[in-house]
Amino acid sequence: QVQLVESGGGLVQPGGSLRLSCAASGSTITIYNMGWYRQAPGKQRELVATITRNSNTNYADSVKGRFTISRDNAKNTVYLQMNSLKPEDTAVYYCNARVYPMDYWGKGTLVTVSS
């Protein structure tokens, strides 16, 4: 069983930056593929970025070149560095840990991009 706690969300102006953190407990994240997803008001949850156990990364087209996912297995933490933020990035951001058949989610952290 893995518990995931996201932090780092908040209000930021367009063009600004935030770094989200996802701290895991209950198990090492070494064996898990990790990811960030987001859900905007009235929309479905969507993939933002993933990082495999071997640190291979994948990004949604909408965030490529602006967001960077990374993992620190020693700290049992995954990060999402978000630069050049846009109003359309406003959403609740969720951390995910997955290795079949296990699939764990955090409760999310709110990111609001507004002037």
Summary of the structure (lengths in Angstrom):
residues: 115
radius of gyration: 13.3
end to end distance: 39.9
largest distance: 42.2
contacts: 340
relative contact order: 0.33
helix: 3%
strand: 54%
